[in-house]
């Protein structure tokens, strides 16, 4: 699945919020709520339930390139999503807002930061990649800059090599500030496909991947250590974590304004050496 997302010609210019600095936890919690990553998120309960149903029915697009994530019931996946988001809907409810606990977002960002700190200490090779070019690139790029300062090598495999994506036309991988994105007809694309990462992994074997959507799913399926971001209506990565196939999945709204993710950056950067 790939769709054009509206996006600025270039990513917003980072301001002082994107420089590592100590912030009171309550300030970060408030910023996460104000930014829309937590609290009432953009996907309502009926959408979350529909997408869970698609996954459990074996929808390929919903699997993000992962095997064995369709083996649970709808109710079992809903329980995992509720645990990951920190909010459980009322019994029998099918409509209404879906919520995410901002404290859960911060806790998982800190765990992500701990894994990235280990990557810095080891001088690991990493891939950063996103299927949400209108939401997440600024966060990945800002984290990437801090990692490079601390000895991590960012890989850029399969850059600029066109491939035919069925009837959708030619696609290629381009890197913006070290972050891989899918491009078609000169536009950055929103994609759930695992194919791009599968192509990238034919050229490089990173120690760690930080990604979302099919970029993360393909890396997990390939047995590569992966930290990721998942929305509440994209449960495949959450299921993979419950199966013990990946350890860190930050569950939050993954397509708000790019600059809104600065508290997530600060929580991650605070754990780096």
MARNUDREN-799562 format. One line per field, with one value per atom (N, C-alpha, C): residue number from 1; chain; atom name; x, y, z. Coordinates in steps of 0.02 Angstrom, whole numbers, m for minus. Example, Ala and Ser with C-alpha at 12.3 -4.5 7.8 and 13.67 -1.06 7.14 Angstrom:
2
resi	c(1|1|1|2|2|2) .
chain	c(A|A|A|A|A|A) .
name	c(N|CA|C|N|CA|C) .
c1	c(660|615|660|642|684|645) .
c2	c(m284|m225|m165|m112|m53|2) .
c3	c(390|390|390|354|357|394) .
# end
This chain:
273
resi	c(1|1|1|2|2|2|3|3|3|4|4|4|5|5|5|6|6|6|7|7|7|8|8|8|9|9|9|10|10|10|11|11|11|12|12|12|13|13|13|14|14|14|15|15|15|16|16|16|17|17|17|18|18|18|19|19|19|20|20|20|21|21|21|22|22|22|23|23|23|24|24|24|25|25|25|26|26|26|27|27|27|28|28|28|29|29|29|30|30|30|31|31|31|32|32|32|33|33|33|34|34|34|35|35|35|36|36|36|37|37|37|38|38|38|39|39|39|40|40|40|41|41|41|42|42|42|43|43|43|44|44|44|45|45|45|46|46|46|47|47|47|48|48|48|49|49|49|50|50|50|51|51|51|52|52|52|53|53|53|54|54|54|55|55|55|56|56|56|57|57|57|58|58|58|59|59|59|60|60|60|61|61|61|62|62|62|63|63|63|64|64|64|65|65|65|66|66|66|67|67|67|68|68|68|69|69|69|70|70|70|71|71|71|72|72|72|73|73|73|74|74|74|75|75|75|76|76|76|77|77|77|78|78|78|79|79|79|80|80|80|81|81|81|82|82|82|83|83|83|84|84|84|85|85|85|86|86|86|87|87|87|88|88|88|89|89|89|90|90|90|91|91|91|92|92|92|93|93|93|94|94|94|95|95|95|96|96|96|97|97|97|98|98|98|99|99|99|100|100|100|101|101|101|102|102|102|103|103|103|104|104|104|105|105|105|106|106|106|107|107|107|108|108|108|109|109|109|110|110|110|111|111|111|112|112|112|113|113|113|114|114|114|115|115|115|116|116|116|117|117|117|118|118|118|119|119|119|120|120|120|121|121|121|122|122|122|123|123|123|124|124|124|125|125|125|126|126|126|127|127|127|128|128|128|129|129|129|130|130|130|131|131|131|132|132|132|133|133|133|134|134|134|135|135|135|136|136|136|137|137|137|138|138|138|139|139|139|140|140|140|141|141|141|142|142|142|143|143|143|144|144|144|145|145|145|146|146|146|147|147|147|148|148|148|149|149|149|150|150|150|151|151|151|152|152|152|153|153|153|154|154|154|155|155|155|156|156|156|157|157|157|158|158|158|159|159|159|160|160|160|161|161|161|162|162|162|163|163|163|164|164|164|165|165|165|166|166|166|167|167|167|168|168|168|169|169|169|170|170|170|171|171|171|172|172|172|173|173|173|174|174|174|175|175|175|176|176|176|177|177|177|178|178|178|179|179|179|180|180|180|181|181|181|182|182|182|183|183|183|184|184|184|185|185|185|186|186|186|187|187|187|188|188|188|189|189|189|190|190|190|191|191|191|192|192|192|193|193|193|194|194|194|195|195|195|196|196|196|197|197|197|198|198|198|199|199|199|200|200|200|201|201|201|202|202|202|203|203|203|204|204|204|205|205|205|206|206|206|207|207|207|208|208|208|209|209|209|210|210|210|211|211|211|212|212|212|213|213|213|214|214|214|215|215|215|216|216|216|217|217|217|218|218|218|219|219|219|220|220|220|221|221|221|222|222|222|223|223|223|224|224|224|225|225|225|226|226|226|227|227|227|228|228|228|229|229|229|230|230|230|231|231|231|232|232|232|233|233|233|234|234|234|235|235|235|236|236|236|237|237|237|238|238|238|239|239|239|240|240|240|241|241|241|242|242|242|243|243|243|244|244|244|245|245|245|246|246|246|247|247|247|248|248|248|249|249|249|250|250|250|251|251|251|252|252|252|253|253|253|254|254|254|255|255|255|256|256|256|257|257|257|258|258|258|259|259|259|260|260|260|261|261|261|262|262|262|263|263|263|264|264|264|265|265|265|266|266|266|267|267|267|268|268|268|269|269|269|270|270|270|271|271|271|272|272|272|273|273|273) .
chain	c(A|A|A|A|A|A|A|A|A|A|A|A|A|A|A|A|A|A|A|A|A|A|A|A|A|A|A|A|A|A|A|A|A|A|A|A|A|A|A|A|A|A|A|A|A|A|A|A|A|A|A|A|A|A|A|A|A|A|A|A|A|A|A|A|A|A|A|A|A|A|A|A|A|A|A|A|A|A|A|A|A|A|A|A|A|A|A|A|A|A|A|A|A|A|A|A|A|A|A|A|A|A|A|A|A|A|A|A|A|A|A|A|A|A|A|A|A|A|A|A|A|A|A|A|A|A|A|A|A|A|A|A|A|A|A|A|A|A|A|A|A|A|A|A|A|A|A|A|A|A|A|A|A|A|A|A|A|A|A|A|A|A|A|A|A|A|A|A|A|A|A|A|A|A|A|A|A|A|A|A|A|A|A|A|A|A|A|A|A|A|A|A|A|A|A|A|A|A|A|A|A|A|A|A|A|A|A|A|A|A|A|A|A|A|A|A|A|A|A|A|A|A|A|A|A|A|A|A|A|A|A|A|A|A|A|A|A|A|A|A|A|A|A|A|A|A|A|A|A|A|A|A|A|A|A|A|A|A|A|A|A|A|A|A|A|A|A|A|A|A|A|A|A|A|A|A|A|A|A|A|A|A|A|A|A|A|A|A|A|A|A|A|A|A|A|A|A|A|A|A|A|A|A|A|A|A|A|A|A|A|A|A|A|A|A|A|A|A|A|A|A|A|A|A|A|A|A|A|A|A|A|A|A|A|A|A|A|A|A|A|A|A|A|A|A|A|A|A|A|A|A|A|A|A|A|A|A|A|A|A|A|A|A|A|A|A|A|A|A|A|A|A|A|A|A|A|A|A|A|A|A|A|A|A|A|A|A|A|A|A|A|A|A|A|A|A|A|A|A|A|A|A|A|A|A|A|A|A|A|A|A|A|A|A|A|A|A|A|A|A|A|A|A|A|A|A|A|A|A|A|A|A|A|A|A|A|A|A|A|A|A|A|A|A|A|A|A|A|A|A|A|A|A|A|A|A|A|A|A|A|A|A|A|A|A|A|A|A|A|A|A|A|A|A|A|A|A|A|A|A|A|A|A|A|A|A|A|A|A|A|A|A|A|A|A|A|A|A|A|A|A|A|A|A|A|A|A|A|A|A|A|A|A|A|A|A|A|A|A|A|A|A|A|A|A|A|A|A|A|A|A|A|A|A|A|A|A|A|A|A|A|A|A|A|A|A|A|A|A|A|A|A|A|A|A|A|A|A|A|A|A|A|A|A|A|A|A|A|A|A|A|A|A|A|A|A|A|A|A|A|A|A|A|A|A|A|A|A|A|A|A|A|A|A|A|A|A|A|A|A|A|A|A|A|A|A|A|A|A|A|A|A|A|A|A|A|A|A|A|A|A|A|A|A|A|A|A|A|A|A|A|A|A|A|A|A|A|A|A|A|A|A|A|A|A|A|A|A|A|A|A|A|A|A|A|A|A|A|A|A|A|A|A|A|A|A|A|A|A|A|A|A|A|A|A|A|A|A|A|A|A|A|A|A|A|A|A|A|A|A|A|A|A|A|A|A|A|A|A|A|A|A|A|A|A|A|A|A|A|A|A|A|A|A|A|A|A|A|A|A|A|A|A|A|A|A|A|A|A|A|A|A|A|A|A|A|A|A|A|A|A|A|A|A|A|A|A|A|A|A|A|A|A|A|A|A|A|A|A|A|A|A|A|A|A|A|A|A|A|A|A|A|A|A|A|A|A|A|A|A|A|A|A|A|A|A|A|A|A|A|A|A|A|A|A|A|A|A|A|A|A|A|A|A|A|A|A|A|A|A|A|A|A|A|A|A|A|A|A) .
name	c(N|CA|C|N|CA|C|N|CA|C|N|CA|C|N|CA|C|N|CA|C|N|CA|C|N|CA|C|N|CA|C|N|CA|C|N|CA|C|N|CA|C|N|CA|C|N|CA|C|N|CA|C|N|CA|C|N|CA|C|N|CA|C|N|CA|C|N|CA|C|N|CA|C|N|CA|C|N|CA|C|N|CA|C|N|CA|C|N|CA|C|N|CA|C|N|CA|C|N|CA|C|N|CA|C|N|CA|C|N|CA|C|N|CA|C|N|CA|C|N|CA|C|N|CA|C|N|CA|C|N|CA|C|N|CA|C|N|CA|C|N|CA|C|N|CA|C|N|CA|C|N|CA|C|N|CA|C|N|CA|C|N|CA|C|N|CA|C|N|CA|C|N|CA|C|N|CA|C|N|CA|C|N|CA|C|N|CA|C|N|CA|C|N|CA|C|N|CA|C|N|CA|C|N|CA|C|N|CA|C|N|CA|C|N|CA|C|N|CA|C|N|CA|C|N|CA|C|N|CA|C|N|CA|C|N|CA|C|N|CA|C|N|CA|C|N|CA|C|N|CA|C|N|CA|C|N|CA|C|N|CA|C|N|CA|C|N|CA|C|N|CA|C|N|CA|C|N|CA|C|N|CA|C|N|CA|C|N|CA|C|N|CA|C|N|CA|C|N|CA|C|N|CA|C|N|CA|C|N|CA|C|N|CA|C|N|CA|C|N|CA|C|N|CA|C|N|CA|C|N|CA|C|N|CA|C|N|CA|C|N|CA|C|N|CA|C|N|CA|C|N|CA|C|N|CA|C|N|CA|C|N|CA|C|N|CA|C|N|CA|C|N|CA|C|N|CA|C|N|CA|C|N|CA|C|N|CA|C|N|CA|C|N|CA|C|N|CA|C|N|CA|C|N|CA|C|N|CA|C|N|CA|C|N|CA|C|N|CA|C|N|CA|C|N|CA|C|N|CA|C|N|CA|C|N|CA|C|N|CA|C|N|CA|C|N|CA|C|N|CA|C|N|CA|C|N|CA|C|N|CA|C|N|CA|C|N|CA|C|N|CA|C|N|CA|C|N|CA|C|N|CA|C|N|CA|C|N|CA|C|N|CA|C|N|CA|C|N|CA|C|N|CA|C|N|CA|C|N|CA|C|N|CA|C|N|CA|C|N|CA|C|N|CA|C|N|CA|C|N|CA|C|N|CA|C|N|CA|C|N|CA|C|N|CA|C|N|CA|C|N|CA|C|N|CA|C|N|CA|C|N|CA|C|N|CA|C|N|CA|C|N|CA|C|N|CA|C|N|CA|C|N|CA|C|N|CA|C|N|CA|C|N|CA|C|N|CA|C|N|CA|C|N|CA|C|N|CA|C|N|CA|C|N|CA|C|N|CA|C|N|CA|C|N|CA|C|N|CA|C|N|CA|C|N|CA|C|N|CA|C|N|CA|C|N|CA|C|N|CA|C|N|CA|C|N|CA|C|N|CA|C|N|CA|C|N|CA|C|N|CA|C|N|CA|C|N|CA|C|N|CA|C|N|CA|C|N|CA|C|N|CA|C|N|CA|C|N|CA|C|N|CA|C|N|CA|C|N|CA|C|N|CA|C|N|CA|C|N|CA|C|N|CA|C|N|CA|C|N|CA|C|N|CA|C|N|CA|C|N|CA|C|N|CA|C|N|CA|C|N|CA|C|N|CA|C|N|CA|C|N|CA|C|N|CA|C|N|CA|C|N|CA|C|N|CA|C|N|CA|C|N|CA|C|N|CA|C|N|CA|C|N|CA|C|N|CA|C|N|CA|C|N|CA|C|N|CA|C|N|CA|C|N|CA|C|N|CA|C|N|CA|C|N|CA|C|N|CA|C|N|CA|C|N|CA|C|N|CA|C|N|CA|C|N|CA|C|N|CA|C|N|CA|C|N|CA|C|N|CA|C|N|CA|C|N|CA|C|N|CA|C|N|CA|C|N|CA|C|N|CA|C|N|CA|C|N|CA|C|N|CA|C|N|CA|C|N|CA|C|N|CA|C|N|CA|C|N|CA|C|N|CA|C|N|CA|C|N|CA|C|N|CA|C|N|CA|C|N|CA|C|N|CA|C|N|CA|C|N|CA|C|N|CA|C|N|CA|C|N|CA|C|N|CA|C) .
c1	c(42|0|44|31|69|23|27|m14|27|13|48|22|66|48|68|27|49|108|157|215|249|285|321|377|402|457|518|526|581|555|590|568|573|529|535|604|628|694|692|736|736|751|718|732|764|765|800|769|707|675|708|745|777|851|871|937|928|967|958|963|913|910|865|880|839|772|718|651|614|574|533|485|475|432|362|336|268|265|319|321|318|354|354|285|255|188|139|141|95|108|170|186|163|167|143|67|32|m41|m58|m23|m36|m21|30|48|3|m37|m85|m58|3|29|m6|m32|m68|m130|m166|m233|m280|m328|m372|m333|m322|m282|m327|m297|m336|m378|m360|m398|m449|m514|m564|m568|m606|m611|m635|m684|m709|m655|m612|m557|m506|m491|m443|m470|m534|m564|m565|m579|m579|m510|m459|m391|m368|m389|m373|m406|m468|m502|m467|m442|m405|m343|m306|m246|m264|m314|m331|m360|m387|m412|m356|m296|m240|m225|m250|m236|m160|m133|m61|m34|m69|m46|m39|m85|m85|m29|2|52|121|134|199|257|244|297|312|271|282|240|269|231|207|156|130|96|83|49|m27|m51|m123|m153|m114|m135|m179|m190|m230|m301|m345|m414|m416|m470|m480|m475|m508|m508|m438|m399|m330|m287|m295|m256|m279|m344|m370|m341|m334|m304|m232|m194|m124|m119|m164|m163|m181|m230|m249|m192|m158|m101|m46|m33|21|3|m60|m81|m98|m110|m127|m199|m243|m314|m356|m409|m453|m524|m554|m623|m672|m732|m783|m803|m822|m844|m899|m889|m939|m939|m899|m897|m866|m893|m867|m855|m879|m871|m848|m821|m797|m723|m695|m624|m581|m520|m469|m417|m391|m344|m278|m226|m159|m134|m104|m76|m9|0|64|122|108|161|189|146|169|215|197|238|308|311|375|416|382|418|450|413|440|493|486|539|603|598|657|689|648|675|708|678|709|777|778|841|895|874|922|953|911|939|984|967|1010|1075|1072|1134|1182|1155|1196|1226|1187|1213|1271|1267|1322|1384|1375|1432|1466|1427|1454|1478|1461|1477|1440|1375|1337|1321|1303|1279|1203|1171|1098|1067|1002|959|902|888|829|782|717|671|600|561|492|445|387|333|285|301|259|299|310|353|325|261|233|231|250|246|311|346|400|471|485|555|596|566|604|629|587|607|665|659|713|777|771|831|866|828|858|892|860|892|954|950|1008|1068|1057|1113|1148|1109|1139|1177|1151|1185|1251|1252|1314|1368|1348|1396|1428|1392|1415|1442|1457|1492|1452|1386|1344|1353|1355|1359|1289|1263|1199|1209|1178|1185|1132|1147|1100|1097|1076|1075|1018|1029|980|957|1000|980|975|920|911|906|893|888|813|788|716|695|635|605|531|502|432|388|344|299|231|228|166|137|71|37|49|80|88|145|188|241|308|355|423|428|468|481|556|579|649|654|710|725|769|749|791|800|856|872|872|834|832|860|917|951|962|979|994|934|874|812|785|776|751|676|655|585|575|514|497|473|498|480|451|399|370|347|367|350|371|427|455|423|375|340|358|367|376|310|312|251|240|177|155|149|184|182|184|146|148|190|214|247|312|324|388|440|418|462|523|515|574|629|611|662|691|651|676|730|718|768|831|823|880|922|888|925|962|948|988|1057|1064|1128|1165|1130|1163|1131|1171|1147|1163|1118|1131|1128|1158|1152|1084|1057|995|957|890|846|799|790|739|692|629|584|512|467|396|368|303|268|307|304|337|412|441|514|534|495|510|491|433|411|460|485|533|597|620|681|672|615|600|597|563|556|624|670|737|782|756|794|841|830|872|842|884|861|829|767|728|692|695|653|607|545|496|444|404|346|286|230|168|108|61|m2|m50|m103|m149|m189|m194|m232|m186|m124|m76|m46|m82|m62|m8|16|63|126|155|216|203|144|125|120|91|86|156|200|268|304|292|323|297|231|202|229|248|276|350|379|450|497|472|513|546|523|553|539|578|574|544|557|535|489|427|378|345|357|325|256|204|136|108|96|71|44|11|m10|52|57|119|115|63|59|30|59|43|96|94|142|214|260|328|359|349|381|352|293|261|298|340|373|434|446|506|510|453|461|484|466|490|566|587|660|696|670|703|706|652|652|703|711|759|830|841|909|935|890|911|943|932|962|1027|1047|1108|1168|1225|1285|1313) .
c2	c(m59|0|62|107|169|225|280|338|400|450|514|549|572|612|684|732|801|813|849|862|926|959|1018|999|1047|1033|1009|1031|1007|1001|965|957|1023|1033|1094|1101|1163|1175|1163|1120|1108|1173|1182|1239|1213|1254|1235|1175|1160|1101|1036|1040|981|977|1015|1009|974|922|885|932|927|971|938|948|920|956|917|945|908|943|909|860|802|752|779|818|844|890|924|966|922|866|821|788|769|740|788|850|901|912|913|924|866|805|747|751|772|781|838|894|951|935|894|877|826|790|742|672|659|591|545|575|537|577|553|580|549|588|564|569|512|511|512|515|529|471|409|351|331|334|315|239|218|148|105|127|86|73|122|113|63|69|22|m49|m59|m126|m153|m110|m131|m154|m116|m134|m198|m207|m270|m328|m318|m370|m388|m337|m350|m393|m375|m413|m486|m496|m564|m605|m571|m606|m622|m599|m615|m565|m503|m451|m439|m447|m443|m374|m322|m254|m240|m267|m254|m291|m340|m381|m349|m298|m263|m310|m364|m411|m462|m464|m510|m573|m631|m693|m703|m745|m766|m712|m654|m602|m605|m652|m660|m717|m745|m807|m796|m734|m719|m700|m700|m676|m600|m572|m500|m476|m514|m494|m497|m546|m551|m493|m475|m418|m353|m346|m286|m280|m336|m334|m310|m333|m312|m237|m213|m142|m100|m123|m87|m84|m140|m141|m94|m93|m52|23|39|109|135|89|110|130|108|126|69|53|m2|25|14|36|m3|24|m11|m75|m125|m189|m178|m207|m203|m139|m90|m27|m38|m4|m10|59|111|178|226|281|331|342|388|404|348|345|299|343|319|358|322|361|336|372|335|363|395|460|492|465|441|412|349|310|251|271|325|349|367|405|426|366|319|260|222|213|174|213|279|320|314|311|303|234|183|116|115|151|157|192|245|280|236|192|146|100|76|32|71|132|173|191|200|212|154|93|34|34|56|60|109|164|212|182|148|117|65|30|m23|2|64|90|51|39|m4|31|m10|14|11|65|70|94|77|106|142|202|240|243|230|228|241|275|289|282|254|253|310|356|415|479|497|554|621|625|689|696|643|647|636|582|559|577|600|609|655|708|755|721|679|641|595|555|509|547|601|638|668|696|726|673|615|560|537|532|510|556|620|667|654|641|628|561|513|448|453|489|496|530|580|614|565|511|463|399|399|343|293|303|258|274|223|233|221|272|266|241|185|154|182|182|207|158|96|48|61|36|36|107|155|225|238|268|292|239|177|123|110|126|119|46|32|m34|m24|m73|m69|m97|m57|m77|m95|m150|m172|m118|m108|m58|13|19|86|125|92|128|121|163|159|189|157|180|180|220|218|240|222|243|305|357|416|428|458|473|548|569|640|645|677|681|612|564|496|451|476|438|413|347|318|329|347|355|329|309|287|347|352|407|378|408|391|454|462|522|586|581|640|656|615|629|577|599|552|517|452|413|383|384|347|274|230|159|113|59|5|m53|m50|m106|m126|m191|m216|m221|m214|m223|m177|m113|m69|m92|m110|m132|m199|m242|m306|m293|m243|m224|m198|m156|m126|m179|m229|m280|m329|m327|m367|m336|m272|m237|m226|m227|m210|m250|m265|m300|m257|m212|m169|m208|m178|m206|m189|m132|m108|m66|m71|m30|9|73|115|136|112|122|113|114|103|64|49|15|m45|m56|m114|m111|m52|m47|m85|m74|m109|m182|m197|m266|m310|m286|m326|m338|m288|m296|m348|m344|m394|m463|m469|m534|m562|m518|m539|m555|m547|m563|m508|m447|m390|m355|m338|m301|m236|m224|m168|m132|m66|m25|14|24|49|93|123|164|134|129|101|140|150|181|127|149|101|63|89|54|14|5|m36|m86|m141|m183|m234|m242|m296|m293|m234|m227|m240|m221|m234|m309|m345|m418|m449|m424|m450|m441|m385|m374|m425|m436|m484|m554|m569|m634|m639|m585|m585|m577|m552|m545|m477|m430|m363|m337|m291|m272|m203|m155|m86|m64|m48|m21|39|98|158|165|157|160|230|265|334|352|408|432|447|415|420|469|511|558|625|654|722|768|832|879|858|859|836|869|934|970|951|919|901|846|808|750|769|833|853|822|814|782|710|675|607|608|656|663|676|721|736|676|637|577|526|520|474|500|563|592|593|599|601|535|482|417|402|446|433|454|420|436|505) .
c3	c(0|0|0|m46|m48|m70|m37|m54|m45|m87|m81|m19|22|80|66|85|80|126|102|143|119|163|142|95|57|10|48|108|150|222|263|331|369|419|459|488|492|521|596|623|695|734|790|833|898|949|1010|1045|1029|1059|1035|981|952|970|1020|1050|1117|1132|1195|1255|1298|1356|1408|1471|1524|1528|1529|1535|1592|1631|1681|1646|1677|1645|1631|1677|1666|1605|1590|1530|1467|1467|1410|1402|1457|1455|1424|1446|1420|1345|1325|1255|1211|1237|1200|1190|1242|1237|1189|1196|1152|1079|1068|999|967|1007|980|975|998|995|1045|1099|1150|1169|1220|1233|1182|1159|1105|1040|1008|946|885|826|766|741|761|738|791|776|826|835|885|903|845|807|752|700|688|640|667|732|763|759|774|772|700|652|582|561|579|559|595|657|692|655|634|596|532|497|435|449|501|518|533|575|595|537|487|428|377|392|349|295|302|253|248|188|178|195|174|186|261|301|373|409|377|411|412|371|369|355|318|301|354|406|462|454|465|469|540|548|613|654|624|663|653|614|602|642|688|721|782|802|861|842|891|880|884|859|864|937|981|1052|1082|1063|1089|1065|1001|975|1007|1017|1050|1120|1154|1221|1218|1169|1162|1146|1102|1085|1146|1185|1246|1296|1305|1351|1328|1263|1236|1239|1230|1230|1299|1347|1414|1422|1376|1380|1354|1390|1371|1361|1303|1292|1335|1345|1382|1347|1385|1357|1305|1246|1194|1153|1173|1136|1067|1017|949|917|949|922|977|955|1002|995|1033|1028|1055|1030|1058|1091|1147|1187|1196|1206|1221|1283|1328|1390|1374|1385|1370|1411|1471|1512|1479|1447|1411|1353|1319|1263|1289|1343|1370|1395|1429|1454|1396|1342|1286|1248|1244|1213|1253|1319|1361|1350|1342|1328|1259|1212|1146|1152|1192|1203|1234|1279|1310|1258|1211|1159|1112|1097|1055|1090|1156|1194|1186|1187|1178|1107|1058|989|986|1023|1025|1057|1111|1146|1103|1063|1020|952|935|868|814|825|779|713|665|600|602|579|584|519|513|461|495|473|493|433|443|386|410|367|385|325|338|289|298|344|357|344|282|266|286|304|325|401|438|510|547|532|575|554|494|474|518|543|585|648|678|738|722|668|650|635|597|577|638|684|744|786|794|831|795|729|689|698|701|710|776|829|894|893|857|854|817|762|723|766|805|849|898|913|963|934|869|840|801|795|755|681|640|567|537|502|469|398|382|316|269|205|154|95|107|52|2|m58|m112|m130|m121|m134|m209|m229|m297|m351|m332|m381|m395|m453|m466|m473|m448|m460|m477|m511|m532|m477|m451|m398|m427|m464|m495|m540|m534|m576|m550|m491|m461|m493|m531|m565|m531|m554|m527|m458|m416|m348|m337|m290|m269|m197|m166|m98|m102|m66|m57|18|35|104|115|164|183|254|262|327|357|313|336|346|330|341|274|268|206|200|138|121|50|35|m32|m72|m134|m179|m243|m267|m332|m367|m430|m469|m432|m399|m365|m299|m276|m214|m161|m100|m45|m31|m21|m16|53|73|132|111|145|125|185|180|229|204|144|111|145|149|173|118|55|m2|m1|13|13|61|123|170|148|119|94|40|m3|m53|m19|31|66|101|129|167|122|58|11|1|16|7|73|128|192|248|299|358|419|438|496|561|613|680|711|690|720|670|672|630|675|659|692|637|639|583|604|556|566|507|510|455|429|364|334|337|343|353|417|470|533|529|499|495|458|401|362|400|438|477|532|566|619|588|531|499|479|462|442|502|562|622|644|620|638|699|747|805|782|805|779|835|835|877|831|853|804|836|792|810|777|814|787|811|766|784|810|845|875|823|762|710|664|682|645|694|710|766|752|691|676|718|726|765|839|862|931|944|896|902|901|857|853|920|953|1018|1069|1069|1115|1103|1041|1024|1041|1067|1085|1026|970|911|906|945|949|1019|1042|1113|1124|1080|1092|1035|1052|1004|1038|1014|1041|1009|1049|1023|1034|979|982|913|907|842|800|743|704|645|644|588|609|661|679|648|664|636|654|607|621|682|690|745|813|814|877|914|879|910|951|963|1000|1071|1108|1174|1169|1116|1106|1094|1054|1043|1109|1150|1212|1260|1261|1304|1280|1214|1186|1197|1181|1186|1257|1305|1376|1398|1362|1380|1344|1297|1259|1300|1288|1327|1309) .
# end
